Every structure is written in C-alpha cells, then in structure tokens.
Amino acid sequence: MEKILEYVKPELLVLIPVLSFTGIGLKRAESVADKYIPLLLGGAGILLALLWVLSSSELSGMRDVLRAAFAAITQGILCAGCSVYIHQVGKQVKKGE
C-alpha cells in the first residue's frame, strides 16, 4: 500500500477518504449492487482527479491535454483502488475477530 501511495500526487491523497466515504454511502443506500461500487468509485475518482488536473494546469496544446487526461485517469484509478483496498482490509480484520 505504501508503495502505491508514492505514485499518488500529494494534492490528490484527499480523494482516498472521499472515495471511501462515497463507497460507504453507496453500500448503505442499497440502491447499487455491491459489484458495481468499485467501478463507480473508479469513475468518480477519475472525474474528481480530472477536475483537479484541469483547474491546476495550463493546457496549451494537444500534448498537454493528453498528459492531463493520462494523469487524471491514472490518479483517479489509484485513489479509487486505495479506497477499495482500505475497505477490504477493514472487512478482513473484522472477519478475523
């Protein structure tokens, strides 16, 4: 986990608890099947990372746009993956008790 966090931009670390709480909310709402929650968190992570990248970057050409898209997709997936990982570790710890 610590190795993965090295790849997440420090400014986007806040997405991990945000996505964790979003996942908890989706789970409690029971309107979404559990199997779709990680996919939805991935999409939300990408969207939120894209908002951050676009708001903090000057895009002057197609190359910059592609870099921004790549950064948003990879950062969003990493943050969503970390939030799902944290949730699963919590479940496994409770299971062992």
C-alpha positions in Angstrom: 0.0 0.0 0.0 2.8 2.4 0.9 4.5 1.8 -2.4 1.3 2.6 -4.3 0.8 5.9 -2.4 4.2 7.0 -3.7 2.6 7.3 -7.1 -0.4 9.4 -5.9 0.1 13.1 -6.1 0.1 14.6 -2.6 -2.7 17.0 -3.6 -4.9 14.1 -4.6 -4.5 12.0 -1.4 -7.6 13.6 -0.1 -9.5 11.6 -2.8 -8.9 8.4 -0.9 -11.0 9.1 2.1 -13.6 11.0 0.0 -14.0 7.9 -2.2 -14.0 5.6 0.9 -16.9 7.6 2.4 -18.7 7.6 -1.0 -18.4 3.9 -1.2 -19.8 3.5 2.3 -22.7 5.8 1.3 -23.4 3.7 -1.8 -23.2 0.5 0.2 -25.7 1.8 2.8 -28.1 3.2 0.1 -28.6 -0.4 -1.1 -29.7 1.1 -4.5 -26.5 0.0 -6.1 -25.3 -3.6 -6.4 -22.1 -4.2 -4.4 -20.3 -5.4 -7.5 -20.7 -2.0 -9.2 -19.4 0.1 -6.3 -15.6 -0.3 -7.2 -16.5 0.7 -10.8 -18.5 3.7 -9.7 -15.7 4.8 -7.3 -13.2 4.4 -10.2 -15.3 6.7 -12.4 -15.8 9.2 -9.5 -12.0 9.2 -8.8 -11.2 9.8 -12.4 -13.8 12.7 -12.6 -12.5 14.3 -9.4 -8.9 13.9 -10.5 -9.8 15.4 -13.9 -11.3 18.4 -12.2 -8.2 19.0 -10.2 -5.8 18.5 -13.1 -7.8 20.8 -15.3 -8.1 23.5 -12.7 -4.4 23.4 -11.8 -2.8 23.1 -15.3 -2.3 25.4 -18.3 -3.3 23.4 -21.3 -1.7 25.0 -24.4 -1.8 22.1 -26.9 -3.0 18.6 -27.6 0.1 17.1 -25.9 -0.8 18.9 -22.6 -4.5 17.8 -22.9 -3.3 14.2 -23.3 -1.0 14.4 -20.4 -3.8 15.9 -18.3 -6.1 13.1 -19.3 -3.5 10.4 -18.5 -2.7 12.0 -15.1 -6.4 12.2 -14.3 -7.2 8.6 -15.3 -4.2 7.1 -13.5 -4.6 9.2 -10.4 -8.3 8.5 -10.2 -7.8 4.8 -10.5 -5.0 4.7 -8.0 -7.1 6.7 -5.4 -10.2 4.5 -6.0 -8.0 1.4 -5.7 -6.6 2.6 -2.4 -10.1 3.4 -1.0 -11.4 -0.1 -2.0 -8.2 -1.7 -0.5 -8.7 0.1 2.8 -12.4 -1.1 2.9 -11.4 -4.7 2.2 -8.6 -4.7 4.8 -11.2 -3.4 7.3 -13.6 -6.2 6.4 -10.8 -8.8 6.7 -9.7 -7.5 10.1 -13.3 -7.7 11.4 -13.7 -11.2 10.0 -10.7 -12.4 11.9 -12.1 -11.3 15.2 
